[in-house]
Amino acid sequence: QVQLQQWGAGLWRPSETLSLTCGVSGGTLSNYSWSWLRQPPGKGLEWIGEITQTGSTNYNPSLKSRVTVSVETSNQFSLKVTSVTAADTAVYYCARDLKLWLRTPSRYFDSWGQGTLVTVSS
Amino acid sequence: VLTQSPVTLSLSPGERATLSCRAGHSVDKYLAWYHHKPGQAPRLLIYNTSTRATAIPARFSGSGSGTDFTLTISGLEPEDFGVYYCQQRSNWPPTFGQGTKLEIK
């Protein structure tokens, strides 16, 4: 069974570039799409972006200009968010896309990382 | 926008829970439900309105279409308490509701 383990610093200064990595055990990145999501304190979940099984990326328009999702190795992918502010404070999750169709992401999420609390503060 | 109701639901183990999710625009059948407990990762329960995800017990069922959806939990177990989110993938970008907190009465 696939497991997702994520890591990265928990405290970032305003204007820095936030960086998180997600490692997949019990499988590889191949044949799946992979996403990042976040949950600000007291708020609901927000989808940030994805890297698909074909290597293309898609991002939430609310964050698009500041976000990059990329593959690091055969079983690791990463998130970078530039110019962070206090509004980027949240628990960040990596997640696997539920495989429903051959080439199109389902954009339902059936496996999740444990979450990383990211705080942006000077 | 996905609007969930009620915001909080207080029930006892063994009772039936009915949670609602209303979409501002039609999402066809493309709606999912997740269960989230503090400190844990969200768990996919239902996708495409009514299909249970792997290993999800039959007491969880989903219904609806278009803009109005319901998650029903028949016979609450102690582990069912927590926050439930609906999520749509029909319109861009994928979005989640604000959640319904199911608490023990």
Interface residues (C-beta under 8 A of the other chain):
Chain A: K43 G44 L45 E46 W47 N60 P61 S62 Y93 L98 L100 S106 R107 Y108 F109 D110 W112 G113 Q114 G115
Chain B: A32 Y34 G39 Q40 A41 P42 R43 L44 Y47 N48 A53 T54 Y85 Q87 R89 W92 P93 P94 T95 F96 G97 Q98 G99
